Amino acid sequence: MSKAGGGQGGSSAYNSNVCTLDSGSSAASGVDPYIEVEYTSGSASGTTVTTTTKIKGAQERTFRLQRNTVGIHTVQCEISHPTAVNNPASSSTRENSVIMTDKVEFSALSAVNLTRSNLTYEITKDNSDGVHKTETVNLFVQPMTLAGNSTSADNTIRNIHIYPPEEDIKVKVTLAGSAGETHLDNVNATGGQGGKTVFTYTLLKNTEYTVKLGCTIEPTSSIGRGGAGAYFYEGGRLLVCCGGGGAGGGASGVNGGDGGGANVPGRPGGGMGAGEGGQKVNTGELPSGGSHNMGRTTAQGRANPLAGTPGGKVESCTVGEYWRDQGIAPCAFMGSGKFRDSVGREVSSTSALVNRGYKADTDNYGYRHNGGNSTVLLDGTFISGGGSGAYGGAAAGIAAGGGGGGSGYSNGSVTILETQVGGNENAEAFCLIELYTE
């Protein structure tokens, strides 16, 4: 018996009502076939734009797309066969319905992106129109490293705005809250670690992203020095936050609770009368309003007579006094222009080309500093404060307890690669931004 021969290649077709065939060939060998689609369309300026998409690996488990125009594109596949029995079928004609896959997005980068992926950051303050630092980093050469300033009390009002000035850039971001403080007289009563999250996201050209990073000193920490949260915004909308760790207690071995990464609750502190951790928030389910105090309960919902001051909750979109008075919704973009401080003054050092959405606030600071404030003194120093986050951890009610860690959050827009409780032992919250390569 002879071996069976290979099957013949399949035929192709096109719809002459919507496209015109210029040329066609069977140059593909069958080993790595591809389909190339080229079409023309009108641009906003009235000129003709030709776009080519090359599809390779259609006969494999995965296939690759290559497009000659820069931007984010949507792909969806239609699966059908004339003799297949698909569900649901039409009740009137009994014809089978096609099967549609989920829509996915892919980013097409220009040749410039192979050697240059510029990301610009601007430093502003919520209460100042003064000129502050601005710098551009080529992510192709080095990552952008941002952190809270441990030598300044300005972290509350300090904003780090980032944007790609040339084209969309897909990045990998590592975000972490700061650790709670270890009481100096009880080195074995350590502060909880700040929560950490690693995610990918496509930063859009000339769109404002704002990072708010504190450290474990007041006012970004709680009284009693629970850790500061880390917050990453697109415009005014909170995309991701990580909770800070709770502060250590007043006895050896009484540790603070770790903060949570995105959608991870904060851990309770150790010891008697420990502060509860910030509650878990499911993806995209953070309520809009902020609060300084969420009520005194344990994680099980029962009143805890020994617990200290409870934590609060961050707002899901920035309000800001000036933009609130202009009637601008918290989640809305305001359009391209220079950054404005909390009373509406333009910051001259910022770019007028950036689509702005972050709204400065010096009334409540976005309720980001929401760790439970300690009322427990040891040798004249407040201890056992709660960490900040999506929901802040509670402070301990007595010196024998540690503060609770803050919880983390994601609104579902980003792709989470890793999220965890704890992960940052440092007193500064940080954000590391790298060029993402598959």
C-alpha positions, 0 to 999 in steps of 0.5 A: 500500500502506498502512502497517501499524498498531501491534500491540495491547498484550499481556495480563496475568495473575495466580495466584489461588492466591497473590494476590487482585486488588483492581483492574485498569486499562489506564491505561498509554499504551504509551509508558512502561508500568509494572507495579505489584505490591502484596502483604501479608505478616506482620512479625516483630511480627505486624502486616500489612505492605504492600509495593509494587514498581513496574516501568518500562521492561519493553519497553526494554533496561533497566528500573527498579524502585521499592519503597516499603519501605527495605532491600536486595531481590533481583530475578530474572527468569524468561523463557519462551514456550510455543513456544520451544525452551529448553535443557535440556528435560525428558526425560520430558515434553519440556516446555521449561525456563524461563530464569532470569537471575542474581539481583541486589540493589538498595537502596531508600532512604527519603525521608530519604535524599534530604536526610540520609545519616548515617555515624558514625565512632568512634575506638578503640584496640586497647589502651585502653578510654578515651574517644576521638572519635566524630562523625557526617557527613551524606554528602548534604552532604559526604564522610567523609575518613579518613587515617593520622596522620603525627604519631603512632605510634598508627596500629598500634593506632588503629581507625576504626569506621564505621556508618550509624545510620539506614538502609543506605547505598550508598557509593563508597569510594576506598582507598589505601596510603601511598607509600614514603619517598624517601631524603633524600640521594637525592631522585631515588631516590623511594619507590613510590606506594601502590596505590589502589582505588575501589569501591562497597558498601552499608553495612548499618545499625548494622553495624561497618566498620573502616578501618585506615590507617597512614603511612610511619613506624614501626611501620606502615611497615617498617624502612627505611620502605616504605609502609603498607597500607590495610585495609577490614573488614566486621566481622572480614572483610577486604573490600579492601586496598591495598598501600604503596609500597616505599622508595627505594634508596641511589643516584640513580634507584633507586626503590621499587616501587609498591603494588597496588590490589585484586587487583593485585600490588606492583611490584619496586623498581629497581636491583641487589638490589631487593626483589620486589613482593608477590604477586598475590592473586585475588579471594576467594583470600587464605589465612586465616592471617597471617605476618611472613615468606613466604620469600625468592624472586623472583616467578619462584620462584627463590632470590634471593641479593641480595634482602633480608628478604621481606614477610609476609601479612595475615590474611583475618579478624581473630583478636584475643586476647580473642575468640580466648579466648572461642572466637569464630571470626575471621570471625564477628560477636559481636552488638550491643554496645560495642567491646571492646579486646584484653583485653575492656574495653568502650569506653564512648564507642562505641555499644551498638547496633552489630553488632560483628565487628572483633577487637582484636589487640596480639599481631600487629596482624592481620599488617597491618605486613608489609613486608620490614624493611631490614637495609641502612644508609646514613649510619646510617639504614635504607633500601629497606624493603618496602611492606605489603599483602595480601602485603608487598613485600621489602626490598632486600638492598643499598643499590643496590636499592629496596624492593618494593611490597605487593599489594592484595586484594578478597574479592569482596563489593564492586563494583570501579570502578577498581583500579591500581598506584600512585596515592597519592604521600602518606606517609599511607594514606587512605580517602574515603567518598562517597554513591553516586549512579547 
